[in-house]
Structure formats: C-alpha cells, structure tokens
Amino acid sequence: MDKLREGIVKMSNSEPNASLSESQNSTTPNYRPYAQMIEQALQELDEEEGSDEDSISKFIIKNNDTLTRDDKIMLKHHL
C-alpha cells in the first residue's frame, strides 16, 4: 500500500505537460504497412490455389526480421 501511495504522490508532483523523454517518444516502425507486406507475400508466393494465412504470415515474418511480438499479433488482425 505504501508503494501505491508513493506512486500517487510522485505523479501528483510531476509536471503534466512535460515533454516525453527520449525513451518515451513513440517511434515509427521501420517496415512497410501491413497491406503492402501482405500484397508482396501474395505476389511472391504465387500459389495457384491462393495462399493461406499461415503461409503469408511465415513469409512476412521471414522477410521482416524487425517485427516485434506485437507487430506479429497485429499482422494476424490484418490477415
């Protein structure tokens, strides 16, 4: 309970409009939009019967080593 109280006091004493520190600034991902990655996967896989979600995901993950765990979850959403 003391740690909670300390956290609340610390937040109440902080500057609400202070700029974010370097580590808190959001960064733009260094890869293309999901739609472009999916389109590239479909073109390069070129499967006669069409590509399933699993093969598209594997292709994109293999060719984009900078994807984080969260990016991979969002990729599933876009598929």
Secondary structure, DSSP 4 states (H G I P E B T S, - for coil): -HHHHHHHHHHHTS-TTPPPPTTTS----SS--HHHHHHHHHHHH--TT---HHHHHHHHHHH-TT--HHHHHHHHHH-
